[in-house]
């Protein structure tokens, strides 16, 4: 499927703002985001609809729904163990942009008069960023609840579930499934152009998640300013750059 950018007229942007404003107003009661999180989600949604059209917008809506669903799996058990996400799993503005800043920037670059890289590569990076974030969410939430043996990625020494930089076999497999599921959805929406792109994004999503665990194990505890949201942003940036770089290198 050939992806064609929407005609980005003033009317198109006004439609994006109006539609997202109305949808956010209706969705406020859903236990997915905080009130401020919904406002920022509306800004993000307007930006994505304005740049990539309904396909880019729907891709991130599906990411949000899948990520929230995975977060709620086994939530009561994770809460009892002190491993559950705060605020009942609701995401705030910092979570919205930690997950989507890279994708939002790439979406904006597609509207540049002269883009630095071709559109298919920008869409590949966009797709990889969200595949990596869903992989991270799936790996973290499934690993904390169902991981039998949790080890530190740098030493393979056994550590408690929820430790920064910890991984498990169950969580790693969940990351692969999450990355693959997001890649398939992006292909169905026309943002990825081929099965080869789906495979590349799936593998990059898993690799970026493992790199994020490595950052958590080696750097996050040393620097107070290296918050979870910033690490999430770094993970999505790494995924996008890896996907674009590998696409340029591979036949």
C-alpha positions, 0 to 999 in steps of 0.5 A: 500500500502506497502511503500518501500524505494528506493535503495539509491545508488550514481546513485540514488542521482545523478539522484535526483540532476540532475532532481531537478536542471533541474526542478527548472531551468524550474520552475523559472518563476512561481510566487511561490518562490523567486529566492533564494527560488527556489534554496532552493526548489531544495535542498529540492527536491533533499533530498526528492527524494534521501531519499523517492523517487518520492513519498516523492518528489511529496508530497511536490510539491503538498503541495507547489502548494496547499499552493500557490493556497490558498495564491492567493485566494482573494489576491487583497482584502487581499492586500488592507486590508494590510493582504496579504503575502509579495512579491506577495505571493512568498516564500523565503528560510526561508519559504521553511525550516520553512515549511519543516525542520521537514519533511526533518529531518524525511526523512533523518532519514529513511536512517539511518542504525538503525532508532530510530523508525520504518519506518511507524512512521517516515512516519506518522510524515513526513505526519503530518508535511506537513498536519499541514503546509497546514492546517495553510496556509488554515486557515490563508489565508481563515480566513483573507479573509472570516472570519466573526468574528476573535477572540483571541484564548486565550480569545475569545476576538474579534480582527482584522483579521491578529492578531497573535493568532487570529482564526475564524470559517471559518479559522478553518474549512479551516484548517481542510479541508486543513489538510484532503486534504493533508492527503488524497494525502499522502495516495494516494501516499502510505506514509500513510498506512490506513484510520486510519492514514489519520484520525489521521494525519488530526486531528493532523494537525488541533490540531497543527495549533491551538497550533501554534495560541496559541504560536502566542497569548502568546509568539510570541509578547514577543520574537523578535527572535520568527519569523513566520518561527520559529513558523512554524517550531515548529508547524510542529515539534509538529505535527510530535511528536503528530502523532508519540506519538498518534500512539504509544499510540492508538491501 
